[in-house]
Amino acid sequence: MFADDTKIWTRIAAVKDAESLQRDLDSLSTWSEKWLLRFNPDKCKVMHISHQYKTSYTIKQNSVDWHIQEVSEEKDLGVTTSDDFRVSEQCNEAASKASRILEELSLKRDKSMQDSCKRRRIHY
């Protein structure tokens, strides 16, 4: 069993804040091992939003320190978040999905009209 959808967030205004975040991650690792609710290290990610400090983080699993992958964009619960808060990719996905739905509806309407015309010809 894994601890899915856990989020941790903090403001990094100085190097000591990054160290504090690593301690929080270490505490979460200890908690997860105690309760046998493990984190999947391959799915753990970090996103830096507008800070200039070079930081990296690890999570301990089975006495092994796993490097947490850095991402610039992440999709969670259908919402795409990026490190610069741009929404263009999510908007593009929504517009594309809406276009596909409209096309399907249009095709169904056209087929329905054709079927209706065929039925009328049969009756006359």
N, C-alpha and C positions, 0 to 999 in steps of 0.2 A: 504494500500500500504506500502511496506517495502523498505528500502534502502539496496538493495542487492549488494554483491561483493565490499564492501568498504574495503580498506586496509589502515592500518596505521602502520608505522614502525619507530622505533628509536633505537639508540644505548644506552644501559644502561651500563654506566661506573661507575655510583655512584648512591646512593639512590636518590639524587635530580633529576636524569634523570627519574627514575620511577615515582616520584611525578609529573614531567612535563608531562609524558605520561598520567597519570591519569587526569590531567587538560585538556589535549587535548581531551580525551574521554568525559569528562564533557562538553566541548565546542561542540563536535559533537552531544551529547545528546540534548543540548539546541537548536542547529541548526535543528535537526530532528523534535523536537516538534514544533518549529516555523513554519516549512514548511510542517508539517503533513506527513513527510516521515520517518516513524519509523524504528528503528532497531529491528530485532527479537532477543531478548536476548538469546533465546535457541540456536540460530545459531551463536552467537558471540563466538569467540575462541581466545586464546592467545597462542603463541608458543615462548618459551624461547630458544634462540640459543646461546649456549656457554657463559652464564654468571652465576655467582655464587650467585647473590642476590635473597633472597626469596621475591618475589613480587606477589601480586595478584591485580586484577583490577576489577572495577565495571562499569556498564553502567546503567544510570538512564532511566527508561521508566515508564511513568504515575506516577511520584513521588515515584517510588520504585527503590531502588538500587539492581541490579541483578549482582551476581558474574559471571565473565567471566570464562568459562571453560578452563582449561589448557590442551593442547594436545601436543603430541610429533611428530605427523604426520598429515598432512592435504592434501587432494586432491582438487585441484582447476583448472578448465579449462583443466582437463585431466592430469595435472602434479602433482605428489605426492612429497611434500616437507617434509623433516623430520628435527628434531632439530639437528641432527648430519650430515645432508646433504648426508646421504647414499641414493643410488638410487636403491638398490637391489630389493625392493618391486615393484617399477615401472618397472624395467627391467623384473622381473618375470611375471608381468601382461602382458607386451608387448609380451614376448616370448610365453606365454600361448595363447594369442589371435592369434598370427601368426600360431601356431601349429594347432589351431582349423580351421583357414582359409585354411591352406594347406591340412588338412584332408578332408574338404568339397570339395576342388577342386579335390583331388585324387578320392574321391567317385564319383563325377560327371563325371570325365574322364573315370573311370572304367565302369560306367553305359552306357556312350556314346559308348564305344568300344563294350560292350555286345550287345547293340541295333544295331550297325553297323553289327556285325557278324550275328545276327538274320536276318537282311534284306538281306544279301548276301545269306544265306541258302534258303530263300524264293525264290529268283530269280533263283537259280540253280535247 
